[in-house]
């Protein structure tokens, strides 16, 4: 049973475990892939976040250098990938879903920036690597040990880590933990910041208001930090 006070990384893990008990996607890779197999073909139409995130994308691009090696965690169908690839020398995507990788290749313009390399791993399983910048958007929900995942990002990026996370339903359900008959909840973006605070990592948090569709608005956070002083 959880105590009334709980540290940030334990809160994240407890929320993961309690969600996984109700939703097999969180802990069953086959169930997760079955979901994406059905969802991937229409993903960009149903979730057109990257297409509307002009200010956020501009702020991410401002952190990149032309000779960078950029690693993107969870590129999915490549909506952000396409908008960033032309601003770096090399782009690697860590994407565990075969359906999402296939959708990315199918939608890649051969005349656009050179194709990224795609590694078929979850972030936690990715072999040790060294890149200049790590970027990820909304790709953290299946990371059970978030402190270990963030530590790995901090170690693998030689210059910068940049994370984007939608805020609020229906785009991102908050983390919820039940204990002592009460529920505690926290938006995912702020839960990520809580863990970074716990780890002693100084970061910058920016929040954007985006029109996610006709008449539908939502917020997204951009969390970034330098990995070398």
C-alpha positions in Angstrom: 0.0 0.0 0.0 1.3 3.5 -0.9 1.9 6.0 1.8 0.3 9.4 1.8 3.6 10.9 0.7 5.3 9.4 -2.4 8.2 10.5 -4.4 7.8 11.5 -8.0 9.4 8.5 -9.7 7.4 6.1 -7.4 4.2 8.0 -8.2 4.9 7.5 -12.0 5.6 3.8 -11.5 2.5 3.2 -9.3 0.4 5.0 -11.9 1.9 2.7 -14.6 1.3 -0.4 -12.6 -2.3 0.5 -11.7 -3.1 1.4 -15.3 -1.5 -1.8 -16.6 -3.8 -3.8 -14.3 -6.7 -2.3 -16.3 -5.3 -2.0 -19.8 -3.2 -4.8 -21.3 -1.6 -2.3 -23.8 0.7 -1.0 -21.0 2.4 -4.3 -20.4 1.6 -6.5 -23.4 3.6 -5.7 -26.5 1.2 -7.8 -28.7 -1.8 -5.9 -27.5 0.0 -2.6 -28.0 0.9 -3.6 -31.6 -2.6 -4.8 -32.4 -3.8 -1.3 -31.4 -1.3 0.5 -33.6 -1.9 -1.9 -36.5 -5.5 -0.7 -36.6 -4.7 3.0 -35.8 -1.5 3.7 -37.8 -3.1 4.2 -41.3 -5.2 7.1 -40.1 -3.0 8.3 -37.3 -1.9 11.6 -38.9 -5.5 12.5 -39.8 -6.8 11.6 -36.3 -3.9 13.1 -34.4 -2.5 16.0 -36.5 -0.5 17.5 -33.6 2.8 18.0 -35.5 1.0 19.7 -38.4 -0.4 22.4 -36.1 2.6 22.8 -33.8 4.5 25.5 -35.8 5.7 27.5 -32.8 6.8 24.4 -30.9 8.6 23.0 -34.0 10.4 26.3 -34.5 11.5 26.3 -30.9 12.8 22.7 -31.3 14.6 23.6 -34.5 16.3 26.5 -32.8 18.0 23.9 -30.5 19.5 21.9 -33.4 22.7 22.3 -35.4 23.2 21.3 -39.1 25.8 18.7 -38.2 23.7 17.2 -35.4 22.9 13.5 -34.9 19.3 13.6 -33.6 17.6 10.6 -32.0 13.8 10.7 -31.9 12.0 8.4 -29.4 8.8 7.1 -30.7 8.6 8.8 -34.1 5.4 6.9 -35.0 4.3 7.8 -38.5 7.0 10.4 -38.7 5.0 13.7 -38.4 7.6 15.4 -36.3 10.4 13.5 -38.0 9.6 15.1 -41.4 9.6 18.5 -39.9 13.0 18.1 -38.2 15.0 15.9 -40.6 16.1 18.7 -42.8 17.7 20.6 -39.9 20.2 17.9 -38.9 22.9 15.8 -40.5 21.5 12.4 -39.3 18.3 11.3 -37.7 17.7 8.0 -35.9 14.2 6.9 -34.8 13.6 4.4 -32.0 10.2 2.9 -32.9 9.1 -0.5 -31.6 5.9 -0.8 -33.6 6.2 -2.4 -37.1 2.9 -0.9 -38.1 4.1 2.6 -37.3 7.5 2.1 -39.0 5.7 0.9 -42.1 3.4 4.0 -42.1 6.4 6.2 -41.7 8.1 4.7 -44.7 5.0 4.7 -46.8 4.5 8.5 -46.1 8.1 9.5 -46.6 8.7 11.8 -49.5 11.7 10.5 -51.4 12.5 14.1 -52.5 12.5 15.4 -48.9 15.4 15.1 -46.4 17.3 11.9 -46.4 15.5 8.9 -44.7 16.1 8.4 -41.0 17.4 5.1 -39.6 14.8 3.3 -37.6 15.7 1.1 -34.7 13.0 -1.5 -33.7 13.3 -1.0 -30.0 11.5 0.5 -27.0 13.7 3.2 -25.6 14.5 1.1 -22.5 15.8 -1.7 -24.7 17.8 0.5 -27.1 21.6 -0.3 -27.1 23.8 2.4 -25.5 24.4 5.1 -28.1 25.8 8.7 -28.4 23.9 11.4 -30.2 23.8 15.2 -30.0 20.1 15.7 -29.3 17.3 13.5 -28.2 13.7 14.4 -29.0 10.4 12.7 -28.1 6.8 13.6 -28.1 4.1 11.8 -26.2 6.2 8.6 -26.2 6.6 8.1 -22.5 3.4 6.4 -21.4 4.9 2.8 -21.6 8.0 3.8 -19.7 7.5 2.1 -16.3 10.8 3.3 -14.7 10.7 6.9 -15.9 13.7 7.9 -13.8 15.8 5.2 -15.5 14.5 6.3 -18.9 15.3 9.9 -18.3 18.7 9.0 -17.0 19.5 7.1 -20.1 18.4 10.1 -22.2 20.6 12.4 -20.2 23.6 10.1 -20.7 23.1 9.4 -24.4 22.6 13.0 -25.5 25.8 14.9 -25.6 24.2 18.3 -25.8 20.4 18.5 -25.3 17.2 16.5 -24.5 13.9 17.9 -25.8 10.6 16.3 -24.7 7.1 17.3 -25.8 4.0 16.1 -23.9 0.3 16.9 -24.5 -1.6 18.3 -21.5 -5.1 17.4 -20.6 -7.8 15.1 -21.9 -8.8 14.0 -24.5 -5.2 14.2 -25.8 -3.4 12.9 -22.7 -5.0 11.5 -19.6 -3.4 12.5 -16.4 -1.5 9.9 -14.3 -3.8 8.5 -11.5 -2.8 6.6 -8.4 -5.3 5.1 -6.0 -4.3 4.7 -2.3 -6.0 4.8 1.1 -9.3 5.1 -0.7 -8.3 8.3 -2.5 -7.1 9.2 -5.9 -4.2 11.4 -6.7 -3.7 12.6 -10.2 -1.1 14.7 -12.0 -0.8 15.8 -15.7 1.9 13.8 -17.4 4.0 16.8 -18.5 4.2 18.0 -14.9 4.9 14.5 -13.6 7.9 14.4 -15.9 9.0 17.7 -14.5 8.5 16.3 -10.9 10.9 13.5 -11.7 13.5 15.8 -13.2 13.3 17.9 -10.1 13.8 14.7 -8.0 16.9 13.9 -10.2 18.3 17.4 -9.7 18.2 18.2 -13.5 17.6 21.8 -14.3 15.2 22.2 -17.2 13.1 24.7 -19.1 9.3 24.3 -19.4 7.3 26.0 -22.1 3.6 25.6 -22.7 1.8 26.2 -26.0 -1.9 26.5 -26.9 -2.6 24.7 -30.2 -5.7 24.2 -32.4 -5.6 20.4 -32.7 -8.5 20.4 -35.1 -11.4 22.6 -36.2 -12.6 24.3 -33.0 -10.6 21.8 -30.9 -7.8 23.3 -28.7 -5.3 21.7 -26.5 -2.1 22.5 -24.6 1.3 20.9 -25.0 4.5 21.3 -22.9 8.0 21.5 -24.2 10.6 20.4 -21.6 14.3 20.7 -22.5 17.6 20.7 -20.8 21.3 20.8 -21.6 23.2 17.6 -20.7 26.6 19.2 -20.5 27.5 22.3 -18.6 
